[in-house]
């Protein structure tokens, strides 16, 4: 544990952000997995695309990865 007050604060903030990011990434992966399942309806795919967009907007995933995921989901939905 650091001794300097600002360093202590940074540790606390980074731990809180890590927990929030971990939770959001887990939710993102779950929504993508549900959309990729056999028999997934259009609403599930749309919800996954929305969650991918939100994750890219928050900086959880890169914008190119978001575009790639959305393309893959659309391809699977249209097949």
SVG drawing of the C-alpha trace seen along z (x, -y; Angstrom):
<svg xmlns="http://www.w3.org/2000/svg" viewBox="-37 -13 42 37">
<polyline fill="none" stroke="black" stroke-width="0.4" points="0.0,0.0 1.4,-3.4 2.2,-6.1 1.3,-9.2 -2.3,-10.3 -2.8,-10.8 -1.3,-7.4 -3.7,-5.8 -6.6,-7.5 -5.4,-6.2 -5.3,-2.7 -8.9,-2.9 -10.1,-4.5 -8.4,-1.9 -9.8,0.9 -13.3,-0.5 -12.9,-1.0 -11.5,2.5 -14.5,4.0 -16.9,1.9 -15.1,2.8 -15.0,6.5 -18.7,6.5 -19.5,4.7 -17.2,6.9 -18.8,10.0 -22.3,8.7 -21.1,8.0 -19.7,11.5 -23.0,13.0 -25.1,11.0 -22.9,12.0 -23.0,15.6 -26.8,15.5 -27.1,13.9 -24.8,16.6 -26.8,19.5 -28.9,21.5 -32.5,20.2 -31.6,16.7 -34.4,14.3 -33.8,10.8 -34.4,9.1 -31.6,10.9 -29.2,10.0 -30.3,6.4 -29.7,6.3 -26.2,7.7 -25.5,5.1 -26.6,2.3 -24.4,3.7 -21.4,3.9 -22.0,0.2 -22.2,-0.8 -19.0,1.0 -17.2,-0.6 -18.5,-4.0 -17.2,-3.5 -13.8,-2.4 -14.2,1.2 -13.5,2.6 -11.8,1.0 -14.2,-0.5 -12.8,1.9 -13.5,4.9 -17.0,3.6 -17.5,3.3 -16.2,6.8 -18.5,8.2 -21.5,6.4 -20.7,7.7 -20.4,11.3 -23.7,11.0 -25.5,9.6 -24.0,12.3 -25.2,15.0 -28.7,13.4 -29.1,13.1 -27.9,16.7"/>
</svg>
